[in-house]
């Protein structure tokens, strides 16, 4: 449970707010590369952490991200002309390059030195992993590198990237991922429906049955350089073994799916506040051992795992406006929720908590330990920056973001560190090869 003040710190990311300034010390996704497909193409509106911006790909293919308001008379730069290495406001023709420099001020009288003084606010950008990233923090010569998560190091053939809009604050979406105990309920069949019998310990149906039977996993948490790894252990069919599901949290808002076994495709995501009431969820699936085949990509387009089925506006097809197309007959006879799709079930519950969850009224339990850890970590980091000027260390350690999540069956005598080493070859799940 948080105080009202702590809840505000956790959830408010506008410029000048403690968490907003903390987030701005990290690179943030602002668009998919596919949204700016060609040089001199159509600009894109971008709203991130309460700031209204416009993105464009200039003649040379460089990405510009600038204030949507022209510094002359406040016209919207989205309606501008993207031409000849700059974006030109159509009101009076003022033109700016990707760095915010005034290139042309055609209505300014000769001799007036506006070109030297007039600028438009811009942010540095990078393309990595089919995503356009922006750095919105102070430019004091210490700008960090983009976090080198493994999906971004894969060729496009081995990776699938998309985004979906969530109508809730970023923090409750993050908490939904860290709370892996909910899988024993939210994503299960209806109570009387039997799962297919399969004695293979690596079978998804076997794992499903273990999760269904054990709704009280025992959690352990280990810190690492850019966040922490959470392990949840459930009973299996054998007294001397446990089924572990391990998920990575990386500052400030990167998460992973915990179910991947060796050889399968990994899943991860990044949550980016649009404002305090909505966020983008950038999802990525990658397989370091093989190309993603056609059937997998078709499955993603229809919604699979953390990836929802979306429309052309990136809004989930099953959403708040249509009650997630809940089917009460299905809820009674087939699934726990009556809502189709794992991602949609998560979205439904997270958004049902309100645009900003009221954390002052909670009654937390032992299975919420990762959520408590997450809140303390973020609030402490934001406070340290705002009160003492202590800059976060994680952005400087971009290589440490190359982590993996996953599932593993291990001896019940082994601690989480040993399980991680057995599964990944590293005691925190870091990819070192």
N, C-alpha and C positions, 0 to 999 in steps of 0.2 A: 504494500500500500504506500502511496506517495502523498505528500501534502499538496495542496493546490499550487503552491509556489513551485515545487519540484515538478509537478505535471506540466506547468507552463514552460519551465526551462527545457524539459525533454521535448516538447512538441512544437515550440515556436521557432521558426527558422528564417524569418525575415531578416534583412540586413540590420545590424545593430543589436539584435537579440543574442544572448549568450550562445545558444545552439546554432543560430544562423551564422555567427562569426566562426564558430568551431567547424561547421560543415564547409565553410568557404576556404578552409586550410587544406581541403582535399579536392582532387579532381572529381568533377561530377559529370555524368552523362547528360547531354542536352538534346540529342536527337540520334536517330539511326542514320548511318551513312546513306541508306537508300532514300531517305527523305530529301536529300539534296543530290540528286543523281547526276547532274551535269553542270559544267561551267556556265555562268551567266543564266542559270535557270531561275525558276520562281523562288523568291525568298520564303522563309518559314518563320511563322510566329513561334516564339519560345517563351514560356513562363516558368521560371525556376526560383524557388524560395522567395516568392513574392515579387520578383523583378520581371518586368515586361521587356523582352528583348526580341531581336530579329536575327536570324541566321541566314547566310547566303554563301554560295560557292562562286568565287570570282573567276575571271577569265582564265587564270592560270591554275585553277583547281584548289586554291587556298580557301579555307573556311573562315568567314568572318562572323563574329557574334557581337552585336552592338545594341546599344540602347534603342528602343523603338521610337523614342522621341527625338526629332530633329532639334539641334541646339539653336536653330534660328528662330522659329516661331512655334515649335511644338507639334508639327505635323507628324503623322505616323509613317515611319520609314518602311513599314511593310509594303506600302503601295509604291515604293521607289522603283527605279530602273536599275537593274543589275547589269552593268555594262562596263567594258574597258577597265577592268580591275578595280571596280568600286561600286558602291550603292549610292544612287543619286535620288535625293528627295524631289518629288514631282511638283512641289509647291513653288519653289524658287530656284530649283536646279542645283542646290548645294550637294556636293558629292564627297564621299569619304571612303578611304580604303579600309582593309581588314584590321589595320592598327589604329583606326580612329583619326588618321590625319586628314585634314581638309585638302582635297585634290583640286577642286574647282568651286569657286563662289561667284557665279556669273553675274549676279546683280549687285555685287560690291564695287563701289567706285574705284578707279585706278588710284594707286598710291596708298590706299587703306590696307594695313598689314594684317587683315583678319586671318590670312592663311597661316600665320605664325602663332596665333593665339586661340583660334577656334578649333576645338576637337569634339568628337563624340565619344562617349564611353564605350570601350570595347574590352573583351576578355580574351586571353590566349586560348587557343583550341588545339586539339590533337585528334587524329583518327587512330583508333586502336580497337581491334576486335569487332569491326563493322559498326562501331559506335563513335559518334563525335563527342568528345569530352571537352570540358571547359574548366579553367582554373580561375576562381573568382576571389581569391585571397589577395593579400598585399603583395605587390611586386617590389620586393626589396633585395633582389638578387639571389634569393634562396628558393625560387619556385621549384617544387619537387617534380619528379617524373610521374607519368601516369602509372597507376598500380598495375603490375605485370601479372594479372591473373591468367591462369593457364589457358582458358578458352581463347584469349586474345592472341596467344602465341601459336595457335593452330591455323592451318590453312583453312580457307573457306569451306573446303570439301569435308572437313572434320568438325564443323561447327555450325550451329543454327542460332540466330539471334533475332529477338523480337521485343516488343514492348506492349504493355497493357496498362490502361488507366484504372486507378483505384480511387474510389470516392470516400477516402478516409485519410486520417493523418498517417504519415510514414511510420511512426513508432509502433502503432498497434499492428501494422502489417509485418513489421520486423519481429515483433513478439510472437506473432502467429507461427513464424518459421521456427523460432527457438523453442516453442512449446511442442515438442514432438510427442508428448503423451496424448495429445488430442487425437492422434491417428487411430488409437484403439476405439474411438467412438465415432468421430465426425465422418471418417472415410470408410466405414465398415458397411457390410451388408446389414439388412434388418436382423434383429436378434435371433429370429427363428430360422433364418436362411443358412444352410450348411455350405461351407467351402469345399472345393474339390479335394478329395484325399490325395496326398502326395507325400511320400516319406523322404524324398530327396531334400536334404538340409539346405540346398541352394535353390530350391523351387520358390518362386514368388508366393505361391499358394501356402507353402509351409510357413514362410515369414508372416504372411497375412494372418494365419491362424495363431501364431505365437503372439502377435500384437493384439489380436482380438481377445485372447485369453488373459493377457497380462496388461491391465490398464494402469499399473503402478510401477513403471520402470524406475530403476534406481539410477540417479544421475551423478556424473562426475564431470568436473570442468577443469581444464588446464589452460593457463594463459600462454600466449605466444607474442611475438613482437608487434603484431598488428591487430590483436584481438584475442580470441580464445576459441577452443574447440570443446564442444559439448558431446558427451557420450551417454546414451541411454541404454541400459542393459535390461533385457527381459528374459524370463525363463523360457527354455526350450522343452523338447521332449525328454531330455536327459538331465539328470540332477547335477552333473559335473560340467555343464556347458551353459553359456549365456549368449543370447542374440543381441549384439551391439549395433546401434544406429548412431553414426557420428556425423555431426554437422559443424561447419565452420562459420564463425562470425568474424568479420573483418571490418575495422573501422572505416567510415562511420556507419555504413548501412549496406554492407554486402553480406549475403547469406548463401546457403547451399542446401540442396536436397540430401537427406541422410541415407537413402536406400540403395545406392549403387553397389553392386558386387563386382568383383574383377571381370573385366571384359565388357561390362555394360557401359552405357552412356552416362556421363555426369551431368548434373544440373546445378545452376547457380543463378543468382539474381542480384541486382542493385536497385535500391529504392531511392528515388529522388523526389524531394518535396516540390510540388507545384506551388502550393501555398499550405497553410496550416490545415486545410480541410480535404486535400487531395494530393495524390502523388503518382508518379510513373514507376512502374515496375519493369525494369529491363531484365529480360530472361535470356539465358543462354544455355544451350546443350552442346556438349562436346565429347568426342571420343578420341583420346590420344593414340589408340591402337589401330583405328581404321577409319575410312570415310563413312559418313552418315549416308545410309542408303535411301533410295527414293521413298520406300514405304515409311521410313521414320519421318521424313520431312512432311509427307502427306498427313501423317498422324499428328504432327505438331500443328499443322494448319487447322485441324479439326479440334484441337485442344487435347493436351496430354500432360499428366503430371502437374507441375507448377505452371504450365502454359495453358491459358484459357483460349477458347475459341473467340476470336475478335472480329469486329467489323472493320470497314475501311478507315474508320476514325480511331482505331486501336481501343475502342471501348468493348469490353466483353459482351458477347451476344446475350448471355444470361446475366442480368444486372439488377440493380436496385429498382429500376423503373418497371420491370416486369416480374418482380418477386423471384428473380433467378429461375423463372419457369418451373417453380416447384410443383411436383406432381404428388398429391397426397396419397394416391393409390400406390405409386411406386414406393413412397415412404412407408406405407403400411406393409407392403408385400415383398419388397426387394432390397431397398437400401435404407440406411439409417436416416438420411435427410430428405430423400425424394428430389434432390437436385443433381443434375448430371454434371460430372466433371470434378476431379479433385481440386483443381484451381478454383473453380466456381464455388465449391463448398467452402474453401478457405475464405474467398472474397466475401461470400454471404455472411459468414460469422464475424469476420473482422469489421465489415461495414455495419453490421447490426449493433455494434458497440457504440455507434454514433460517429459523427465526423471526427471528434476527439474523445477518446475513451476517458471516462471519469475514474481515475485510479485512486481516488480518495475513499472509495466505498468497497474496495476489494477484500476478499478473504483468501489470501494466498496459502498454498500448501507446499510440501516438499518437492513436488513435481514442477513447481514454478521457479526452481533455483536459477535456471539460466536466464529467465526474465529479470529476476532481481539483479543478477550479475550485469546484464546488459544495461539496465537503468542506472545502476551505480557507476558503471564505467563511463557512460555518455555524460551524465550529469557532472561527474567529477572532472572530466576533460573540459566541458564547457565552462564550468566555474573557474578552473585553474587559468584558463585563457582570459576570461573576462575580469577576474578579480586580481590575479597576480601577473598577468601577461605571459604565462607559461605556454609556449607553443607545443602542440602535440608532436611526438616523435614518429608516429606511424607513417605519416606521408613521406618521410625521408627514406623509408625502408620498402621501396616499391617492389623489390624482388621477393619479399616475405609474403606477398599476396598470392604467390603461386602455391596454393594449398589444394588438397582434395578432401572430399567427404566420402562417406560410404558405410556399408554394412559388413558385418563379419561375425562368424560364430567362433567363440574362443572358450578356452577353459575358464571355469568359474573362479579359479584361483588367480587369474591374471588381472592386474590393474589396467586402467585406461591407457596409460603410457605404453604398457607392453602390448596391448591390443592394437594401438595405432602403429607401433613398430612392426608388428606381425603383418598387418594389413597393407601398410604403405611404405615400410622401410624407413620411417622417420617417426619420432615420438610425438610429433605435433601434426603429422599429415602433410608436411612440406614436401614439395616435389624438388628434389635436389639434382636429378640427373639431367 
